[in-house]
Amino acid sequence: MLMQSAHGYINILPALPTVWNKTGKVTGMKAVGNFTVDFNWADGKCQTVKIVSNAGAELRVRCVRGVMELSKARITVDGKEVVVTVDKHGIVTIPCEKDAVVEIDFTTAGSTAITNVAVDAAKNGAIYDVLGRRVNEVAGNQVYIQDGVKKISK
């Protein structure tokens, strides 16, 4: 089974047939709540998911096949990354406006790299650690952010 849409949530790849295990993709599947779902997989594991909310309903989604964990996936709504909480059943809930596009990317799971830093136009010299906390000084061989630029202290 590629997708199940029941019990109030969408379940991606709940039971992938072993003969389809290598790679594949599905586009245009419809789910309860008026969602359109596209996704692909490789080696039996989901890679990316795109869900369009055609009605503007709350999205509840689950995908727990193999090493896939939604808590480690990169999830965006209309291109903006969102932080989600996974409940005890492995389901995340995402509020969606009509025509919102939710993308789930499992290929970046486990990445700890800083991909984007938003700063004010004014460069004030403030120093931040990689967790975004403002600090007064940086110890040797530490990564820090100053005026929107990642640097390494010597």
C-alpha positions in Angstrom: 0.0 0.0 0.0 1.5 3.3 -1.0 -0.8 5.7 0.9 -3.6 5.4 3.4 -6.0 8.2 4.1 -8.2 7.3 7.0 -8.6 7.8 10.8 -8.0 11.6 10.3 -4.5 11.5 8.9 -2.5 10.7 5.7 -0.1 7.7 6.1 2.7 7.7 3.5 4.1 4.3 2.5 2.5 2.2 5.2 3.2 -1.0 3.4 5.4 -0.8 0.3 5.2 -4.0 -1.8 8.7 -5.6 -1.8 8.7 -5.8 -5.6 8.4 -2.0 -5.7 11.0 -1.5 -2.9 13.9 -0.1 -5.0 12.6 3.3 -6.4 9.4 4.8 -7.4 7.2 7.9 -7.4 3.5 8.7 -7.2 1.9 12.0 -8.2 -1.7 13.3 -8.0 -3.0 11.0 -5.3 -6.1 12.4 -3.5 -6.5 12.1 0.3 -9.4 12.7 2.6 -9.6 16.4 3.5 -9.1 17.4 -0.1 -5.3 17.1 -0.2 -3.2 16.2 -3.3 -0.2 14.1 -2.5 3.0 13.4 -4.5 6.0 11.5 -3.1 8.9 9.4 -4.1 11.0 6.7 -2.5 14.4 5.0 -2.9 15.6 1.7 -1.3 12.1 1.4 0.3 12.4 4.7 2.1 10.5 7.9 1.4 12.6 10.7 0.0 10.3 13.7 -0.5 6.6 14.4 -0.1 4.6 17.3 -1.5 1.1 17.8 -0.2 -1.3 20.6 -1.5 -4.2 21.6 0.7 -6.9 22.2 -1.9 -9.5 23.2 0.8 -7.4 24.8 3.5 -7.8 22.1 6.1 -5.6 21.0 9.0 -3.1 18.5 7.7 -2.2 15.4 9.8 0.5 13.2 8.3 2.4 10.1 9.3 5.4 8.4 7.6 7.3 5.9 9.7 8.8 3.4 7.3 12.4 2.3 8.0 14.6 5.1 9.3 12.2 7.9 8.3 11.2 10.1 11.2 9.2 13.3 10.7 10.9 14.8 13.6 14.2 14.8 11.6 12.8 15.7 8.3 12.8 19.3 6.8 9.2 20.5 6.6 8.2 23.6 4.8 4.9 25.3 4.2 4.9 27.5 1.1 8.7 27.5 1.2 9.0 28.5 4.8 10.5 26.0 7.2 8.3 25.0 10.1 9.0 23.3 13.4 6.6 20.4 14.1 5.8 18.2 17.1 5.4 14.5 16.4 2.8 12.8 18.7 3.2 9.4 20.2 1.7 7.8 17.1 4.3 9.4 14.8 1.7 12.0 13.4 2.4 15.7 12.9 -0.3 18.3 12.6 0.2 21.3 10.3 -2.3 24.1 9.9 -2.8 24.9 6.2 -4.4 27.7 4.3 -6.2 26.9 1.0 -3.7 26.1 -1.7 -0.8 25.8 0.8 2.0 23.5 -0.3 3.6 21.4 2.4 6.9 19.7 1.5 8.6 17.1 3.6 12.2 16.3 2.8 13.7 13.2 4.4 17.0 13.4 2.5 18.2 16.3 4.7 17.4 14.4 7.9 20.2 14.5 10.5 21.8 17.6 8.9 23.0 20.2 11.4 24.4 22.6 8.9 23.3 26.3 9.0 21.6 26.9 5.6 20.4 30.5 6.1 21.0 33.4 8.4 18.5 36.3 8.4 20.0 39.6 9.7 19.0 43.2 9.9 20.4 45.5 7.3 22.5 47.2 10.1 25.8 45.5 10.9 26.3 45.9 14.6 29.1 43.5 15.2 27.0 41.3 17.6 28.3 37.7 17.9 26.0 34.7 18.1 26.8 31.0 18.6 25.4 28.3 16.3 22.3 28.0 18.5 21.5 31.6 17.9 22.4 32.8 21.4 24.1 36.2 21.6 27.6 35.8 23.2 30.3 38.3 24.3 33.3 36.3 23.1 34.1 33.1 21.2 36.6 30.4 22.3 39.2 29.1 19.9 38.2 26.9 17.0 34.5 27.7 17.4 32.0 28.5 14.7 30.1 31.7 15.3 28.0 34.2 13.4 28.8 37.9 13.1 26.9 40.3 10.9 25.2 37.4 9.1 28.5 35.6 8.2 29.6 32.3 9.6 33.1 32.5 10.9 35.6 30.3 12.8 37.6 31.7 15.7 41.3 31.0 15.7 
